[in-house]
Amino acid sequence: MAPSLPLPEHDAVLAEVRMVRRAGVVGLRSLSIPELSRIVGGQRSDGAATSPATVEQLLRTAVAGIGGGSLQTAAEYSLGLAGGTRDWPAADRRRRAAQVYGVSIERFRKHHELMVLGQVVERILLIAGAAGNAGVPAGGSRSDADADADADARPVGLAATHRTLHPLVHGRRVTVTVHAHSVELLRDIDVVVSPSNTHFELPAPFKSSVAATLRRAGARKDPAGGLVEDCVHDELRGWAARNGMLGRAALPGTVAGTSAGALTEQGVRRIYHVAVAVPRPDSNDYDVPPAVVSRSVAAAFALLAQESAEADPPLLSICLPLLGAGRGGLALLESFGAVWPVVEAELARGAPWEVHFVLRSQAKADLVERLLSGGRTGGQGAPVNSGAPRNRERQ
């Protein structure tokens, strides 16, 4: 069996998916897309591209894996995969995708499109990882004998959901743990950081964001599952009232600390709500500036130092999501580039914190693991800050 190839870089695949967005699937044959070609296993030794139909099937499989809703619909229109849109100009496909979210074309281009295409890339990387682990091209086929032989040869097990890493920070090794699962499954973490808007208004508990998940998991319920106390929501409202924040916005980067409600039974002691999302007036949109993400993480560490000195036992462990990398519209590398320098500075000065990252998908955890393991590092082994402004496509 041929050895599996390493997963391609997220940014490299994203660049190729954006090329497909501009050209549409009818233009696949004219595109140079080596990473997508390698994933489907059709790259020839002379460098020629694989069959366009094969790459198109990979894209369709990835988009279908999103699971429906506005995100999948917008992805289908963006790439020309929706029925009757194969030959639509890029501008028309973008216009239709913007209508799915009810936003202007310019707003969609700057915010939603990056999120939509980023999610397509996440699904592609998951497909690539599964195919690589199985030793077969994505969408390919294998004989039963080959499958049985591979099953005997390869180790049995799933991808690790808890990964202990030892990046080099200013000449010394530190320990960072990456969790690849939903935030509500965390155990024995003193502080979990949760993204919030500047009004500290929590999303409805049935939603899927980090903040909504923590609100839901922190609520106390009766044996039948009925809500008894919305602990995290009520405490955050109390914090806002005590600090004169009811009805007005806090400064971006403000941190509000609450208990973890029912999550204390899992060893989670505090939730730090960081105001990273800045709502746009008279709209449903908001911005998450990378500078605000960095400022929020720094403020979270400052609050941790203050509360740790007063707590018994001290607060020592803190878990961070990649702030703004969901609906906030930041690319994963952009969010990590805003979060890591602050974490690195804390660890470099010898702070006693046990740092954890939590990411919902294995693909994102893989990328963070590669970054922390030195895949893209600065002079001291810390990942390069990816928060610099990027060129926006205008097509």
C-alpha positions as CSV (number, residue, x, y, z in Angstrom):
1,M,0.0,0.0,0.0
2,A,1.4,3.4,-0.9
3,P,2.1,5.7,2.0
4,S,-0.5,8.3,2.8
5,L,0.4,11.8,1.8
6,P,0.3,14.7,4.4
7,L,-2.8,16.8,4.4
8,P,-2.5,20.0,2.3
9,E,-2.5,23.3,4.1
10,H,-5.8,25.0,4.7
11,D,-4.8,28.2,3.0
12,A,-3.6,26.4,-0.1
13,V,-6.9,24.6,-0.5
14,L,-8.8,27.8,0.2
15,A,-6.9,29.6,-2.5
16,E,-7.9,26.9,-5.0
17,V,-11.6,26.9,-3.9
18,R,-11.6,30.6,-4.4
19,M,-10.3,30.1,-7.9
20,V,-13.2,27.7,-8.6
21,R,-15.6,30.3,-7.2
22,R,-14.4,32.8,-9.8
23,A,-14.3,30.3,-12.7
24,G,-17.3,28.1,-11.8
25,V,-17.3,24.4,-12.3
26,V,-17.5,24.9,-16.0
27,G,-14.0,26.4,-15.9
28,L,-12.3,23.5,-13.9
29,R,-10.4,22.2,-16.9
30,S,-8.5,25.5,-17.3
31,L,-7.5,25.9,-13.6
32,S,-4.3,24.9,-12.0
33,I,-5.5,23.2,-8.8
34,P,-2.8,20.8,-7.7
35,E,-4.0,20.4,-4.1
36,L,-7.6,19.5,-5.1
37,S,-6.2,17.2,-7.7
38,R,-3.9,15.5,-5.2
39,I,-6.8,15.0,-2.8
40,V,-8.9,13.1,-5.4
41,G,-5.8,11.1,-6.3
42,G,-5.8,12.0,-10.0
43,Q,-2.6,14.1,-10.2
44,R,-0.4,12.6,-12.9
45,S,3.3,12.4,-12.6
46,D,3.7,15.0,-15.3
47,G,1.8,17.5,-13.2
48,A,-1.3,17.5,-15.4
49,A,-4.6,18.1,-13.7
50,T,-7.0,15.4,-12.8
51,S,-10.4,14.9,-14.4
52,P,-12.6,18.0,-13.8
53,A,-15.6,15.7,-13.1
54,T,-13.6,14.1,-10.3
55,V,-12.8,17.4,-8.7
56,E,-16.4,18.5,-9.1
57,Q,-17.5,15.4,-7.3
58,L,-15.1,16.2,-4.5
59,L,-16.6,19.7,-4.2
60,R,-20.2,18.4,-4.3
61,T,-19.4,15.8,-1.6
62,A,-17.8,18.5,0.6
63,V,-20.7,21.0,0.1
64,A,-23.3,18.2,0.8
65,G,-21.4,17.4,4.0
66,I,-22.2,20.9,5.4
67,G,-25.6,19.5,6.3
68,G,-28.1,21.9,4.7
69,G,-29.3,25.3,5.7
70,S,-28.2,28.7,4.4
71,L,-24.5,27.8,4.6
72,Q,-24.9,24.9,2.2
73,T,-27.2,26.8,-0.2
74,A,-24.8,29.8,-0.3
75,A,-21.9,27.4,-1.0
76,E,-23.8,25.8,-3.9
77,Y,-24.5,29.2,-5.5
78,S,-21.0,30.4,-4.9
79,L,-19.4,27.5,-6.7
80,G,-22.0,27.0,-9.4
81,L,-23.2,23.7,-8.0
82,A,-26.8,24.7,-7.6
83,G,-29.1,23.5,-10.3
84,G,-28.9,25.7,-13.4
85,T,-26.0,27.8,-12.2
86,R,-23.1,26.0,-13.8
87,D,-22.6,28.7,-16.5
88,W,-23.6,31.7,-14.4
89,P,-21.0,34.5,-14.2
90,A,-19.2,34.8,-10.9
91,A,-20.9,38.1,-10.1
92,D,-24.4,36.6,-10.6
93,R,-23.5,33.6,-8.4
94,R,-22.2,35.9,-5.7
95,R,-25.4,38.1,-5.9
96,R,-27.6,35.0,-5.4
97,A,-25.5,33.7,-2.5
98,A,-25.8,37.2,-0.8
99,Q,-29.5,37.0,-1.2
100,V,-29.5,33.7,0.8
101,Y,-28.2,35.7,3.8
102,G,-30.2,38.8,3.1
103,V,-27.1,41.0,2.9
104,S,-25.6,43.3,0.4
105,I,-23.2,41.9,-2.2
106,E,-20.3,43.9,-0.7
107,R,-21.1,42.7,2.8
108,F,-21.3,39.1,1.6
109,R,-18.0,39.4,-0.2
110,K,-16.2,40.8,2.9
111,H,-17.7,38.6,5.5
112,H,-20.0,35.7,4.6
113,E,-18.2,34.4,1.5
114,L,-15.0,33.8,3.5
115,M,-17.0,31.9,6.1
116,V,-18.8,29.8,3.4
117,L,-15.8,28.9,1.4
118,G,-13.8,28.2,4.6
119,Q,-16.5,25.7,5.7
120,V,-16.2,24.0,2.3
121,V,-12.5,23.7,2.8
122,E,-13.0,22.2,6.2
123,R,-15.1,19.5,4.7
124,I,-12.6,18.9,1.9
125,L,-9.8,18.4,4.5
126,L,-12.0,16.0,6.4
127,I,-12.5,14.0,3.2
128,A,-8.8,14.1,2.5
129,G,-8.0,12.9,6.0
130,A,-10.4,10.0,5.8
131,A,-9.1,9.0,2.4
132,G,-5.5,9.3,3.5
133,N,-6.1,7.2,6.6
134,A,-7.8,4.6,4.4
135,G,-5.0,4.7,1.8
136,V,-7.4,5.4,-1.1
137,P,-8.1,8.5,-3.2
138,A,-11.1,10.5,-2.3
139,G,-14.0,9.1,-4.1
140,G,-11.9,6.1,-5.2
141,S,-12.7,2.4,-4.8
142,R,-10.7,-0.6,-3.4
143,S,-11.1,-4.3,-3.5
144,D,-12.2,-6.3,-0.4
145,A,-8.9,-8.0,-0.3
146,D,-7.0,-4.7,-0.2
147,A,-9.3,-3.4,2.5
148,D,-8.8,-6.6,4.6
149,A,-5.0,-6.4,4.2
150,D,-4.9,-2.7,5.2
151,A,-7.1,-3.4,8.2
152,D,-4.5,-6.0,9.4
153,A,-1.6,-3.6,8.8
154,R,-2.9,-0.3,10.2
155,P,-3.4,0.5,13.9
156,V,-7.0,0.5,15.1
157,G,-8.3,3.7,16.6
158,L,-9.9,7.1,16.1
159,A,-8.2,10.5,15.7
160,A,-7.2,11.8,19.1
161,T,-9.6,14.3,20.6
162,H,-7.1,15.4,23.3
163,R,-3.6,16.3,22.0
164,T,-0.8,17.4,24.3
165,L,1.8,19.5,22.4
166,H,5.1,21.0,23.5
167,P,5.8,24.1,21.4
168,L,9.1,26.0,21.8
169,V,8.5,29.5,23.3
170,H,11.5,31.7,23.8
171,G,13.9,28.9,24.2
172,R,11.9,26.6,26.4
173,R,9.2,23.9,25.9
174,V,5.7,24.7,27.2
175,T,2.7,22.4,27.3
176,V,-0.5,23.2,25.3
177,T,-3.5,20.9,25.0
178,V,-5.7,20.9,22.0
179,H,-9.3,19.5,22.3
180,A,-11.1,18.4,19.2
181,H,-14.7,18.3,20.4
182,S,-17.6,20.5,21.5
183,V,-16.9,22.9,24.3
184,E,-19.6,21.3,26.5
185,L,-17.5,18.1,26.8
186,L,-14.6,19.9,28.6
187,R,-13.7,18.5,32.0
188,D,-11.5,19.9,34.8
189,I,-10.7,23.2,33.2
190,D,-10.7,26.2,35.6
191,V,-11.7,28.8,33.1
192,V,-13.4,28.6,29.7
193,V,-13.3,31.7,27.5
194,S,-16.6,32.4,25.6
195,P,-17.0,34.9,22.7
196,S,-19.7,37.6,23.2
197,N,-21.0,40.7,21.7
198,T,-20.3,44.1,23.3
199,H,-23.8,44.1,24.8
200,F,-23.1,40.8,26.5
201,E,-26.4,39.4,25.1
202,L,-26.1,35.6,25.0
203,P,-27.5,33.7,21.9
204,A,-30.5,31.5,22.3
205,P,-29.5,28.2,24.0
206,F,-30.7,26.1,21.0
207,K,-28.1,27.6,18.7
208,S,-24.7,25.9,18.0
209,S,-22.2,28.7,18.8
210,V,-19.7,28.4,21.7
211,A,-21.6,30.9,23.7
212,A,-25.0,29.2,23.2
213,T,-23.5,25.8,24.0
214,L,-22.0,27.0,27.2
215,R,-25.3,28.7,28.2
216,R,-27.2,25.4,27.5
217,A,-24.7,23.2,29.3
218,G,-24.5,25.6,32.3
219,A,-28.3,25.7,32.8
220,R,-29.8,23.6,35.7
221,K,-32.6,21.3,34.6
222,D,-35.1,19.1,36.3
223,P,-35.1,15.3,35.8
224,A,-37.4,15.7,32.8
225,G,-35.1,18.2,31.2
226,G,-37.1,21.3,32.0
227,L,-35.2,24.5,32.6
228,V,-34.9,25.3,36.3
229,E,-32.2,28.0,36.3
230,D,-30.5,29.7,33.3
231,C,-27.4,30.2,35.4
232,V,-24.9,31.6,32.9
233,H,-27.4,33.9,31.3
234,D,-28.7,35.2,34.7
235,E,-25.3,35.8,36.1
236,L,-24.1,37.6,33.0
237,R,-27.2,39.9,33.2
238,G,-26.4,40.5,36.8
239,W,-22.8,41.5,35.9
240,A,-24.0,43.9,33.3
241,A,-26.4,45.5,35.8
242,R,-23.8,45.9,38.4
243,N,-21.4,47.5,36.0
244,G,-23.9,49.8,34.4
245,M,-24.0,47.9,31.1
246,L,-27.7,47.2,30.7
247,G,-28.9,48.9,27.6
248,R,-25.5,50.1,26.4
249,A,-22.5,48.5,24.8
250,A,-19.2,47.8,26.6
251,L,-15.9,48.7,25.1
252,P,-14.6,46.0,22.7
253,G,-12.2,43.7,24.6
254,T,-14.1,43.9,27.9
255,V,-14.3,40.7,29.9
256,A,-17.1,39.6,32.2
257,G,-16.6,36.6,34.6
258,T,-19.4,34.3,35.7
259,S,-19.6,30.9,37.3
260,A,-20.0,27.9,35.0
261,G,-23.4,26.9,36.4
262,A,-24.1,23.2,36.0
263,L,-20.7,22.8,34.3
264,T,-19.1,23.0,37.8
265,E,-20.1,19.3,38.1
266,Q,-17.6,18.7,35.3
267,G,-14.8,20.6,37.0
268,V,-15.3,23.9,35.0
269,R,-15.2,26.7,37.5
270,R,-15.5,30.0,35.6
271,I,-16.6,31.3,32.2
272,Y,-15.0,34.5,30.9
273,H,-17.2,36.2,28.4
274,V,-15.1,38.4,26.1
275,A,-16.7,41.2,24.1
276,V,-15.2,40.5,20.6
277,A,-18.2,41.0,18.3
278,V,-19.0,44.6,17.5
279,P,-22.6,44.9,16.2
280,R,-23.2,47.1,13.1
281,P,-26.0,49.6,13.8
282,D,-29.4,48.9,12.1
283,S,-28.3,45.5,10.8
284,N,-27.9,41.8,11.9
285,D,-24.2,41.9,11.1
286,Y,-21.2,42.5,13.3
287,D,-17.4,42.8,13.0
288,V,-14.7,40.9,14.9
289,P,-11.5,42.9,14.5
290,P,-8.3,40.8,15.1
291,A,-7.0,43.6,17.3
292,V,-10.0,43.2,19.6
293,V,-9.5,39.5,19.7
294,S,-5.9,40.0,21.0
295,R,-7.1,42.6,23.5
296,S,-9.8,40.4,24.8
297,V,-7.4,37.4,25.3
298,A,-5.0,39.7,27.2
299,A,-7.9,41.0,29.4
300,A,-8.9,37.4,30.1
301,F,-5.4,36.5,31.3
302,A,-5.4,39.7,33.5
303,L,-8.7,38.6,35.1
304,L,-7.4,35.1,35.5
305,A,-4.3,36.4,37.4
306,Q,-6.6,38.5,39.6
307,E,-9.1,35.8,40.4
308,S,-6.5,33.1,40.7
309,A,-4.9,35.0,43.6
310,E,-8.3,35.1,45.4
311,A,-9.5,31.5,44.6
312,D,-8.9,28.4,46.7
313,P,-7.5,26.4,45.0
314,P,-6.0,28.9,42.6
315,L,-7.3,29.1,39.0
316,L,-4.6,27.7,36.8
317,S,-6.0,26.3,33.6
318,I,-7.7,28.3,30.8
319,C,-9.3,27.1,27.6
320,L,-9.7,29.3,24.5
321,P,-11.8,28.8,21.4
322,L,-10.5,30.4,18.2
323,L,-12.4,33.7,18.7
324,G,-14.1,35.0,15.6
325,A,-13.4,32.0,13.5
326,G,-17.0,30.9,13.4
327,R,-19.7,33.3,12.4
328,G,-17.3,36.1,13.2
329,G,-15.9,35.7,9.7
330,L,-12.2,35.5,10.6
331,A,-10.2,32.8,8.8
332,L,-8.9,30.2,11.3
333,L,-5.3,31.4,10.7
334,E,-6.3,35.0,11.2
335,S,-8.0,34.1,14.6
336,F,-5.0,32.0,15.7
337,G,-2.7,34.8,14.6
338,A,-4.5,37.1,17.0
339,V,-4.8,34.7,19.9
340,W,-1.4,33.0,20.0
341,P,0.9,36.0,20.4
342,V,-0.9,36.9,23.6
343,V,-0.7,33.3,24.9
344,E,2.9,33.1,23.9
345,A,3.7,36.3,25.8
346,E,2.1,34.9,28.9
347,L,4.0,31.6,28.7
348,A,7.2,33.4,27.8
349,R,7.2,35.3,31.0
350,G,6.9,32.1,33.0
351,A,3.2,32.4,34.0
352,P,1.9,29.2,35.6
353,W,-1.2,28.8,33.3
354,E,-2.1,25.5,31.7
355,V,-3.3,26.6,28.2
356,H,-5.9,24.6,26.3
357,F,-7.6,25.2,22.9
358,V,-11.0,23.8,22.0
359,L,-12.1,23.3,18.4
360,R,-15.2,21.5,17.2
361,S,-13.6,19.8,14.2
362,Q,-10.7,17.4,13.7
363,A,-9.5,19.4,10.6
364,K,-9.2,22.6,12.6
365,A,-7.4,20.7,15.4
366,D,-5.0,19.2,12.9
367,L,-4.2,22.7,11.6
368,V,-3.6,24.1,15.1
369,E,-1.4,21.1,15.9
370,R,0.7,21.7,12.8
371,L,1.1,25.3,13.7
372,L,2.1,24.6,17.3
373,S,4.4,21.8,16.2
374,G,6.4,24.3,14.0
375,G,4.7,23.9,10.7
376,R,4.8,27.7,10.3
377,T,6.9,29.3,12.9
378,G,8.7,32.5,13.8
379,G,12.2,32.7,14.9
380,Q,11.6,31.2,18.4
381,G,9.4,28.4,17.2
382,A,6.1,30.2,17.8
383,P,3.6,30.3,14.9
384,V,3.7,33.3,12.7
385,N,1.1,36.0,13.4
386,S,-1.4,35.6,10.6
387,G,-3.4,38.6,11.6
388,A,-2.1,40.9,8.9
389,P,-4.7,42.3,6.5
390,R,-5.2,40.1,3.4
391,N,-6.0,41.1,-0.1
392,R,-9.7,40.7,-0.8
393,E,-10.8,39.3,-4.2
394,R,-13.0,41.7,-6.1
395,Q,-14.4,39.5,-8.8
